[in-house]
Amino acid sequence: MHRLYLYLAAVISITSMPLSALAETAADPATADTQVHNLATTANNGGFYIDLPAVNSKQLIGLVRAYRASLTHREQEIMRYLEDNRLDAKDLLITVILPGGLLYAAVRKGNLEQAKVELAEMTEDLDELSHDLLAMQAVAGELTVAQLH
């Protein structure tokens, strides 16, 4: 009997909800990937008109720059971590004297090696993003000129 009341309450609340509230729930950013994006109509080589997603090149370049800046910041953090956590005489002393010293040294060395690998991957990603950013800026300029003609 309680389920019937719950279903009835749900039906009443949905039917009595104003359309503006439904529109607000549809504009939720969490569901933005299901919304229809702007499409640009172009003709392909066969003469057929197709709809392609319209890309705002300035916005895309801005997003790539922001991502590149965050990677640069993370790279600096990793470099600082590596400088601050180098293995030194104190770590050697802890390894020799304490009962769990070998385990301590293995964990520290593993963390440092993982940071070095992450730093190498980040450097490769930054180089690739720099090349992509230069290519996008060159293409965006050419597209702007082509659209003006």
C-alpha positions in Angstrom: 0.0 0.0 0.0 2.9 2.3 0.8 4.4 1.8 -2.7 1.1 2.8 -4.3 1.2 6.1 -2.3 4.9 6.7 -3.4 4.0 6.1 -7.0 1.0 8.3 -6.8 3.1 11.1 -5.2 5.7 10.8 -7.9 3.1 11.0 -10.7 1.5 14.1 -9.0 4.9 15.8 -8.5 6.0 15.2 -12.1 2.7 16.4 -13.6 2.4 19.4 -11.4 6.1 20.5 -11.9 6.3 23.7 -14.0 8.0 23.5 -17.3 10.7 26.0 -16.2 11.9 23.5 -13.6 12.1 20.8 -16.3 14.1 23.2 -18.5 16.6 23.8 -15.6 17.2 20.2 -15.1 17.8 19.8 -18.9 20.4 22.5 -18.8 22.4 20.7 -16.2 26.1 20.6 -17.2 26.3 17.0 -16.2 24.1 16.1 -19.2 25.9 18.5 -21.5 27.5 15.5 -23.5 24.0 14.4 -24.5 22.9 17.7 -25.9 23.1 18.5 -29.6 26.1 20.5 -30.6 26.4 23.1 -33.4 26.9 21.6 -36.8 28.5 23.1 -39.9 27.1 22.0 -43.2 29.8 21.4 -45.8 30.1 19.6 -49.2 32.4 16.7 -49.5 34.3 15.6 -52.7 31.3 13.7 -54.0 29.0 16.8 -53.8 27.1 15.5 -50.8 26.3 17.9 -48.1 27.2 16.6 -44.7 27.0 18.1 -41.2 30.2 18.3 -39.3 30.7 19.4 -35.7 31.5 23.1 -35.7 34.7 23.8 -33.8 35.6 27.2 -32.4 39.3 27.3 -33.0 40.0 30.1 -30.5 38.2 28.2 -27.8 40.1 25.0 -28.6 43.4 26.8 -28.6 42.5 28.3 -25.2 41.7 24.9 -23.8 45.0 23.5 -25.1 46.9 26.4 -23.6 45.2 25.9 -20.2 45.9 22.2 -20.3 49.5 22.9 -21.2 49.8 25.4 -18.3 48.5 22.8 -15.9 51.0 20.2 -17.2 53.8 22.7 -16.8 52.7 23.4 -13.2 52.6 19.7 -12.5 56.0 19.2 -14.0 57.4 21.9 -11.7 55.8 20.2 -8.7 57.4 16.8 -9.7 60.8 18.5 -10.1 60.5 20.1 -6.7 59.5 16.7 -5.2 62.5 15.0 -6.7 64.8 17.8 -5.4 63.3 17.6 -1.9 63.3 13.8 -1.6 66.7 12.8 -2.9 68.3 9.8 -1.2 71.1 11.0 1.1 73.2 10.0 4.1 70.2 10.2 6.4 68.3 7.6 4.3 71.4 5.4 4.3 71.6 5.6 8.1 67.9 4.7 8.5 68.3 1.8 6.1 71.3 0.3 8.1 70.1 1.0 11.7 66.4 0.5 11.8 64.8 -3.0 11.5 62.5 -2.0 8.6 65.2 0.1 6.9 65.4 -2.0 3.7 61.7 -1.7 3.3 61.9 2.0 3.9 64.6 2.4 1.3 62.8 0.3 -1.3 59.6 2.4 -0.9 61.5 5.7 -1.1 63.4 4.5 -4.2 60.2 3.2 -5.8 58.5 6.6 -5.2 61.4 8.5 -6.7 61.6 6.2 -9.8 57.8 6.6 -10.3 58.2 10.4 -10.1 61.0 10.2 -12.7 58.9 8.2 -15.1 56.0 10.5 -14.6 58.3 13.5 -15.3 59.6 11.9 -18.5 56.0 11.2 -19.7 55.0 14.8 -18.8 57.9 16.2 -20.8 56.9 14.2 -23.8 53.3 15.4 -23.5 54.4 19.0 -23.2 56.5 18.7 -26.3 53.6 17.2 -28.2 51.2 19.8 -27.0 53.6 22.6 -28.0 53.8 21.2 -31.5 50.0 20.7 -31.7 49.4 24.3 -30.4 51.7 25.7 -33.1 49.9 23.7 -35.8 46.5 24.8 -34.6 47.5 28.4 -34.5 48.8 28.2 -38.0 45.7 26.4 -39.3 43.3 28.7 -37.4 44.9 31.7 -39.2 44.6 30.1 -42.6 41.0 29.2 -42.0 40.2 32.7 -41.0 41.7 34.0 -44.3 39.8 31.3 -46.3 36.5 32.3 -44.7 37.0 36.0 -45.6 37.4 35.2 -49.3 
